[in-house]
Amino acid sequence: MPDWLSRNLPEGWSQSHLVIAGLAITVSTALLSLAAVALVVVRIPCDYFVGDDPPPIWADRHPFIRWPAVILKNILGGFLVLLGAVLSVPGVPGQGLLTILIGAMLIDFPGKRRIEKWLLRRRGVLNTINKLRARYKREPLILDAPSATT
């Protein structure tokens, strides 16, 4: 163990304590990430991916509520993308790619809708999502027919 690391460990900690703590953090963040993704997948309306534009979120809210909420959602998404990039570094515990994907889902950017639909059309993705939705008694997700350019 590097000297700088052993100096910064809590009193009485050894290398085995550090490994156990790292494993505990990795497993807990993996489980939390999977639970968050499952929650989002189950709560998406079944017709969310029908059409070229996503359904308007907070459209019925006053602009003084809607715009700060949209800005905060994008800031949170950006933070999660950056956090995921840090978690993707070898030796840092956590689910980096999953965190990046969750962050990207929150950010509004051109072409995002097309990428989401492309991901759902990959073999087994939509089937797996619909099995999870069925387990929680939700209707399966509906997709548009693929366009000629996809």
Steps between C-alpha positions, in 0.01 A plus 500: 500500500637844413629701794272797424198272514592333827553846657149609395310191612292518818680392818531122523414429134703249307510407133227239554271765651559717195420214259181413689390866504571530127300186424212618717490837322521337156222250571273758664541753218438227242180396676385860539570569132306192391210593730494854359499373141225248579292773664534726197425218253189394689368857534541603133159526331451215250463744209799718595702396192220546245564794270803713421471724805475393862179588682525846656601484864364767732314656204206580727723683751559872511820607316652622830480142623564316174819678387691474831397131518631438146824684579550308826428171319770578244748607771434177691547304177831674431616431855412131463687477168810652664463276805464198273818598319684508834345168604616348170865555594661169601532469875206728580205297632163549336297448185644761268330410172161458664537839670597659167192349335268625774654846468465496123132409540449820698685735264320653201716488187434472125461142378435358846160359404647316200778351716249386765290323239811347340604358839154356559510323163820311588446127535350410835485852647130567442411140586687522832343836583151370422558190718594730788193715434277190490637391836366826646172473304581779255413500131791431260678791338381580149747611232440657161578290198868557412548767236679431172805700618549305824 
